[in-house]
Amino acid sequence: MRTSLFLIEAMGVQTWTYVLVGLTFALYIGIAIWSRAGSTNEFYVAGGGVSPLANGMATAADWMSAASFISMAGIISFAGYDGAVYLMGWTGGYVLLALLLAPYLRKFGKFTVPDFIGDRYYSKTARVVAVFCALIVSFTYVAGQMRGVGIVFSRFLEVDINTGVILGMIIVLFYAVLGGMKGITYTQVAQYCVLIFAFMVPAIFISLQMTGNPIPQLGFGSQLSDGSGTYLLDKLDGLSTELGFAEYTSGSKSVIDVFAITLALMVGTAGLPHVIVRFFTVKNVKDARKSAGLALLLIVILYTTAPAVSVFARTNLIETVSNQPYATVPEWFKKWEKTGLIVFTDKNKDGIIQYVANKEQNELTIDNDIMVLANPEIASLPNWVIGLVAAGGLAAALSTAAGLLLVISSSVSHDLIKKIINPKISENGELVAARLSAVGAVCVAGYFGINPPGFVAAVVALAFGLAAASFFPAIILGIFYKRMNKEGAIAGMVVGIISMLLYMMKYKLGWFDEVLPDKSEWWFGISPEGFGSIAMILNFIVSITIMKFTPAPPQDVQDIVENIRIPSGAGEATGH
């Protein structure tokens, strides 16, 4: 017994990471082999027979991507109060999706968002535009997931980020291509268990360590356990102001930008194709509602813990490295330096780490995305906890990446090839096309993971903006407005997606300027992450205006709209 305990204590971080990541990967691959898809129905919607609990867990894992697990708490760590827009937008967006859209789309009975738009707007052109939008949204989103995979691998397996992305591509390709939605669903059930356990365990450890309270959601608002009587948030405010930063609990973003980002994230959620398709994997509308409610409860566990993790990580980081001699920094600092995600530049050559708000004097550059992953090391938690967090980060990134890759492959094989290019294709031929599309999608996703336009949550926020700009108006108007026609929907989607893409290219990627424009040039003071709200409003205006001057939809389409607004008694999704 003592020998076993000694061996466990002696195992290093990398050994624990290999063990835990290896075990979880073996589990995912085993599930993929066990649940491999044998038909297009199983590949696209898991045969439509998933239980509400399993679908709720899978939806939660699909929803809580690398942005939620790795990057959201990192953003809040550095942005403080301003980072709450991500919590509000993503949580509110899921509620909007579950209550306002999912049951109606499920009643319509199609596999994909382009399928809904193509049939609702009785137009091949509408379908093609929707496929284009789905691909743009999904590729932008999946770039963030592959970036998250690369970050985890680069630190804990001690390889460079590019190699980490390639390793992630190979793993996700295996179970996404083999199992389709059936394999992905049951893999995501396992991944939810891994990621939520990996997120909560260090949070509980550190909450106990810092405040004596085992509940992180209460701990970060409690007094410190050092007997000083100081509240943790007050201490962090003091540490921040000493270094020249704004108080952690105060906001600096303009009200309009906070509103725009929150709205873009909310309505973008309602247009995310990889989440919407999850409601087709259950037997009926009743089960879709149940799984939506269960998923929300499962998501809330992580989302209410993230602010606490942010406070713990930020406080520990400042106390550990600020004004400390570089020669005595902990081992975790040197290991993260190797990844290039934390950089010390000794500007005054005194060997002391100056971490301050003043950019000219600041000597420490920290990537937002390392905060959750480095948090257990900064807090000196056991090695097995550090390895567990690595496994959880990979579970979060790979679960969402798999869902997105399925959206991409189904958009190509089902919505383009079967519905437009070759309607007579056999089921086996469609299944082959879906798998080949997934292979191509993984390669493109890997490229964007190696060359991302920003840190994980920022990239994902752009995907939400694109979904808000393109899909949300078309879906909402398609469900609730019988008079909405194909001309209006097509024009709205085109204007929305193009305006969002142009704004991203100019103000996020700097494609049209020699130097990336300053935020003072943003339209109405709205950041690229929030511009999806403006593009969505443009989409609505254009859609309704064009609709007013063009013919009404055929009567049979209006009858369908009338029918789907009564989401009861829906049977299986047909996709045909």
N, C-alpha and C positions, 0 to 999 in steps of 0.2 A: 504493500500500500504506500509506504513512504517512498519507495523507489519510483512508483508511478507519479506521485506528486512532485518529486524532484525533477523527473523528466519533463513534466508539464511546465513547471516553472522555468526550466532551462531552455525550452524551445523559444527561439527568437521570433521577431515579428514576421520575417520573411517565411520561416518554416510554417508558422501558423497560417499565414496567408495562402501558401501553397496547399496546405491541408484543407482549409475551409473552402477556398475557391474551387479546388479540385473536386471536393465532395459535392458542392452545389452544382458545378458544371456536369458532373456525372449524373446527378439527379435529373437535370434539365434534359440531357441527351437521352437518358433512359425513358423519360416520359414521352419525348418526341417519337422514339421508336415504338413504344407501346401504343401510342395514339395516332400513328401516321394516317394521313388522309387517303381514302380509297376512291373518293368521288369529288366532283366540284362542290357539291353541297357541303361535304365535310371540310373541304379546303377553305371555302368562303365563310361559312357560318357554323362549323362544327356539327353539322347535321341538324341544328336547331333543337337539340335535346339537352342542353346544359342546365343544371339545376340553378335556382336563383342564388343560393349561397356561393356555389362555385363561380358563377358568372359575376357576382358582386365582388368576390376576391380578385378575379381576373381583371375586372373593370378598374378596381382600385390600383392594381399593379400597372395596368396599361396607362392609367391617368397619372400616377406618381412616377414620373420619369426621372432621369438624372437631374433635371431642373429642380424637381421637388426635393429629392434626396440630397444631392450634392450642392446645388447652387443657390437654392432659395435662402437657406439659412446663412450662406456666405454673403449674399446681397444684403440681408438684414443686418448682418454683423457690421458691415461698413456703412450702410445707408441709414441704419437706425430706424427711426419712426417712418421715414420715407419708404423703406422697404416693405411696409405693410400693404402697399398697393398690390403686391404679388399675392399675398394671403387673401385679401379681399376679392381681387379679381378672379383668381383661380377657384376659390371655394364658391363664391357667388355664381360663377359661370357653370359649375357642375350642377348646382341647384336649378339654374335656368334650363339647362339641357335635360335634366331628369324629369322636371315637371312640365315644361312647355313644349318640348320637341320629341323626346324619345318615344312616348306612347303613340303619337300620331305617325311618326316615321315607321314604327313597327307595324302599325295597322296597314300602312301602304304596302308592306311586304316585299321590299326590294333589298338586295344585298348591299348596295353602295349608295353614296350621296349622288354621284353622277347618274346612277340608275333612276333614282327618285326624280332628279331634275330633268333627265331625258324624257321620262314618261309623263311627268306632271306638266311639262311645257311642250309635250308632243313634238319634239324637234331633235333631229340628229345634231344640228349645230349647237343647241343648248347642251347636249350630252358631251360633245367634243370640248366645248368651253369649260364645262364642269370637270372633265378629266384633266385638262390643262391646269386648272386651279388646284385640284386635288394633288397633282404631282408637285406643283410648286410648294404648296403648304407642307406636304409630307416630307419632301427633300429638305426643306428648311428646318423642319422639326427634327428629322433624323440626324442631321448634321450635329445638332447639340448633343444627342444621345451618344453618337460615336466619339465625340470629343470627350464626354464624360468617361467612357470606357478607356480611352487613351490615357486620361489623367490617372485613373485608378491603377492601370497596369504599369504606367511609367514610374510611379512611386513604389508600389508594393512588390512588383516583380522586377524592379530595377532595370527596365528597358526604356527606350525613348518613346515619346508619345506616339509617333508615327507607327512604330512596331506594335504598340498597345492597340491602336485602332485596327490594324490588320488582324491581330489575334481575335479581337471582338467580332470583326467581320466574319471570320471563319466559324466561330461558335454560333452566332445568330443565323448565319446562312444555313447551317446544318438543320437546326430544328424548325426554322421558319419554312424552308423549302420542303422538307420531308413531311412535317406534320400539318402545315397549313393552319387554319384557324382552330382546328381540333387539337393539334399538338400545342399551339400557342396558348390556348385557353388553359389547359391543365398545367402547362409549364408556368404560366403566370400565377396560378393558384400557389404553386410552390414558391415562386419569386416574391409574392406578397408576404408570405410567412417569413422568408429570409430578410427582406428589406425592412419590415416593420420591427422585427426583433433586433436587427443590426442598428436601427436608428434609436430605439428606445433604451437598450441596455446601457450604452455610454452616457446617454442623457440622465438616466436614473443614478448611475455611478457618480457623475459630476455634481448633480443636484445634492446628493447626500454629502459629498465631499465639501461643497462650498457653503451650503445652507443647512444641512442636516435634514432636509425635507426630501423624501424619496419620490415625490410627485413633481416632475420638472415644470409642469404648467403652473404650479404653486411656488416652486422653489425660486424661480427667477424674480418673483415679486416679494421674496421673504428677506429676513435679516440674515447677515452672514453668521456663520457658526463660530467665528473667532471671539465672540463675546463683546464685540465693539458696539453692538446695537445699531450698526449701519446697515441700511438696506442695500442689496446687491445693485439695484439700478442706480441708486444715488452714488455708490462707489464708482460705477462705470461712467456716469456723467462727469464726476470729478476727474477721473483718469483722462477722459476725452478732452475736457477743457484745458487741463494742464499741458497737453500736447498740441493745443491750438485747434483741435477739431471742435465741431459743434457738439452741443449736448446730445447724447445718444437718444434721449427721449424727446427731442425737438425735431421738427421737420423744416426742410429748406426748399422742397419742391413747390412750384406754384400750384395753386388750387386747380387751375385748368388742366395742368399736366397730370396731376394725380387723378383727376376725374377721367381724363382721356385714356390713361393707361388702364385704370380699373375697368372702364367700360369696354375697351378693346379686348382685354383678357376675358371678361365675362362673355361677351357675345362671340368672341373667337372660339371659346370653349364649345359653344352651341353649334359651331360649324366644323368642329374637328372630325374628319371622316373616320379616323381610327377608333375614336370613342363611340361614335354613333353606331358603327357596325356591330359593337358588342351587344346591342339590344336585339339583334336578330338571331343570336345564338341560343335563346331560350324558346320554350314552346309557344308562348302566347303573350298577350299584352299584360295580363295580370303578373306573370313571372318577370316581365320586363320592369314593371313598377317595383316589384319586390327587390330585384337585384339592384336597381338604381338606389333604393333606400339603404340597402345593406352596404353598397359601395360607399355611399356618403358617410356612414358611420365609421367605416374602416379608414377612409381618407382623413377624417377629422382627427384620428389618433396622431397621425404624423403632423398635420397642419397646425394643431394646437401646441405641439411640442417644439416646432421649428423656432419660434421666437425665443424660447428658453435656451435652446442650443446656441443660437446666435449670441445671446448675452454671455453665456458661459465661455464660448470660444473667444469672443472679443476681449473679455476681461483677462482671461488666462494669457492670451497672446501679448497684450500690452505689458502685463506684469512680468512675463518671461523674457521678452527680448528688448523692450524699450530701455535705452540708456545702459545696456549691458555690454561688457567687453565681448567683442566678437570671438576672442580666443576661448571663452568659456561657455559659448552657446551650447544648448543640449544637442544630442545626437540627431533628433528629429529635424532640427533646423538644417543641418548639413545634408541630410538625405533629401529633403525637399528642394534644397538649392540645386542638387544635381538634375532635377527635372526642369529647372528654369522657371518654376512657378513662384519662387520666392528669391529675390535678388537683393544682395547687400552691396552697395557702392560706397566705399569709405571716402567721401568727398574731402573731409578735412584731415585725413590720414592719422586720426587719433586712436583708431582701433575700437571705438565705441559706437554702437549702433544708435544712430539718431533717427528715431521714428516720430516725425512731427508732421503737422498739416502743411507747413510751408514747403512748397515744392522745391525751392532752391536749396533748402537745408536738409530736406528729407533724404535719408540714405537707404530706406527699405521699401521695396516694391513687392506687394503681396497680391497674388491672383485670388479673386473672390472664391474660386472653386475649390481651394484647398482647405477651407475653414472646417467643414464637417469631417473631412477625411483626416486632417491633422489634429483635430480636437482631442481625441483620446490620447495621442502621443504627448501633446502639450500638457495635458492633465496627468501624465504619468500613470495611465491606466494599465492593467495587465496586457501582455502581448496578445492573448487570445481575443481580447476585445478589439484591439487594433485590426487584427486579421478579419474579425467578424464584420467590421465596418467596410473593409475592402470588398468582401463578398456581397454585402448589402448594396453598395454603390453599383457594383456590376449587375446585380439583380434588377435594380431600378432602371438602369440604362438599357439593358438588353431586353427587358420586358416590353418597354415602349418601342424600342427599335424594331422588334419583331412585329408588333401590331402595325406600325407604319409601313414596314416592308410589305405586309399583306395587303394594305390599302393600295400601295403602288402597283403590286402585281395584279390585283383584281381590277384596278382601273384600266390597265393595259389589256389584260386577257379577256375580261368580261365586258367592259364598257366600250372598248375600242374594237378589239378583234371580233368578238362574238356578235355584238350589237350593231356594228357598222361595217367593218371590213369583210368579214366572212361569217354571215349568220348561219351557214350550214355546217360549221365546224363541229366535229364530234366532241362528246364529253371528254374523251381521253385526250384529244388534241387540245382542248381548252385547258385541261389540267397541266399538260406539258408546257403550254404557252405561259400559264400562271407561274410555273416553277422557273422557267427561263427568265421571265420578267423579274422575278425576285432576285435571281442571280445578278442581273444587270443593275437592279436597284441597289443591291449591297455594294457593288463596285462604285457607283456614283456617291452613295452615302459615305463610303470610306474616304473618297476624295474630299468631300466637304468636311468630314471629321478631322482630316489632316490640315485642311485650310479653312478653318471656321471664321466667320465675320465678327466673332466676339466670344465672351465667356458663355457658358452653357445656358443660363437662364435668359440672357439677353437674346441669344439666337432663338430660343424657344418662344420668347415674347414676340419676336418678329413673325414667327409662324402663326401665332394667335391673331396678330394684326392682319395677316394675309387671309386667314379664315374669316375674320370679321368682315373684311372688305369685299370678299367674294361670295361666300356661301350663305351667311346669316340672312341677308335680306331675301335672297331667292327662296330659302327654306321657309322662313316666316310667312312671306307673302303667298308662297305656294300652298301652305296649310290653311291660312286664315282669310285669304282673299280670293274668292272664286273668279273675279274679273281679271286677275293677273294673267297676262299672256306671255307667249314666248318672246315676242319682240322686246318687251320691257325687261324681262329677266335676263336675256342675253346681253342687251346693252348695259344694264346695271352691273352685271358680273364683270364685263370687259372694262368698264370705266373704273370700277372699284379695285380690281386686281392691278391694273396698269398704274393707277395713281399711287397705290401703296408701294409697288415695286420701284417706281421712279423716286419716291421719297426715300426709300431704303437705300437705293443706289447712291443718291446724292449725299444724304446726311449720316448714313451709317458706314457706307463703303467708300465714299469719296470718289466715285467713278467719273464724275463730270468736272472735278476740280483737281488742281495740282496738290492742294492741301485740304484735308477734311474740314468742311465748314464748321465754325464755332456754333455752339448751341444758341447764341444770341441771334442767329439767322433762322432758327426754326420757325415755321409758320405758327402764328398765335402762341408761340412759346411751347409748342407740343413736341415731345421727343419722338424719334422714329418708333419706339415701342408703343407709343400712344396714338400714332397717326392712323392706325386701323379704324379708330372711331370716326375720324373725318372722312376716310375713304368709304366707310360703311354708310355714312349719311349721304355722300355723293351717289352711292349705289342706289339707295332708296329713292332719292330725288329723280335720278335718271330713269329708274325702272317705272315709277308711277307716272312720270311725265310722258314717256314713250307709250306706255300702256293706254293713256287717255286718247291718243291719236291713232291707235291701231285697233284692228278687230278683236272682239271678245273671243275667249277660247271656245272650242266646240262644246256642245251641251254635255257630251259624255264625260269630258274632262271636268266640267263643273260639278257633275254628279259624283265623280270620284272624290273631289275636294269636300263635298258635303258629307260623304261617307266616312272619310278618314278622321273627321272631327268627332266621331263617336268611337273612341278606341276601346271597343269591347268585343270579345268573341273572335278576335283575329286568329287566324290559323298560322301555319308555318310560312316562313318567307320562301318565296318561290324563285325570285330572281329572273323570272321569265314573263 
